[in-house]
Amino acid sequence: MPFVWYDIFHVLDVLSQFDYAKKDACFLEMIDVILEKKDANYRFKSESVWMKWKGWEFCQKREPSRWVTFVILRILKRAGMFEIIR
């Protein structure tokens, strides 16, 4: 998904690059919100789509998205929380 929206997904992706942000209570709360949306296999779906990107794998809401899942797992790894999924 292109990084053009300012939603929780994109905010976490940026903040996860800064050590000081990873310890912030708001950051951790946003992580919890994201983790509530996982399926049984720790995959994630897009919850909204921008019609300009229609046809791309990340622009459908029925099946888990490889791109969305990748970015969320990358966020967890940066935040030192990757072990949550093991």
N, C-alpha and C positions, 0 to 999 in steps of 0.2 A: 504494500500500500504506500503510495507516495506520501512523503512527510509534508503535507500541506495543511493539515487540520491541527488544531490545538485542542486535542482531547486528552483524556487520561493516558491513553496508549502512547501518544507522542510525547507528552510531558514526561512520563516515566523513562522513555527512551533517552531523552536528553539528560534528565537529572541523574540517571544511573551512571553517567560518565564522571560524576563529581563525588569524591569521597565524602565530603561534608554533607551532601544532600542525602546520601544513603543511610545516614543515622537519624535523619529527621523523622519525627512522628507522622507528619503528613505524608511523606514518601512511603513509609511503611503501611500506612492506612490505604494508600492507593494501590500498593502491591496486594493487600488483602482483597480489595475490590476486584482487581483483575483475576486473582486466583479463584474467586468464587465462580468465575465463568468457565472454568476448565471442564472438559469432559472426563470420562473415566481413564482415558489414555493421555491426559495432560495436553490435549489439543484445544485450540481456540477458534471460534468463528468470528467473522466480521459481524458487527452489530448494526452497522450502517454502511451504505455504499454511496459513492459519488458516481452518478450515471456517466460522467465523462470517461470513467475507467471501466465501464460495463464490458463484460467479456473476459476480463482478467480473472484469474483464480481467486484473488483476494476480494473481488467485488461480487460476492454472492454470500447469502446468509444461511443457506441450508446445510452445507457441509463444513467441517473444520478447514481452515485455511493454513496451508503450509507456511506462507509468508507471515501471517499474524502469529502463528505458533512459534516460528523462528525468532521473531523480534521479541516476543514475551520471554522465551527461554534465554535469549541474549541479555535481556534486562535482569532476569534472575541471576544469571552467571555474573554479571557486572556487580550486582548487589551482594554477592557472596551467599546467595540463597538457592543455588542450583541443586544442592543436595536435597531440597524439599521434594523433588520429583523422583528421587532414587528409591 
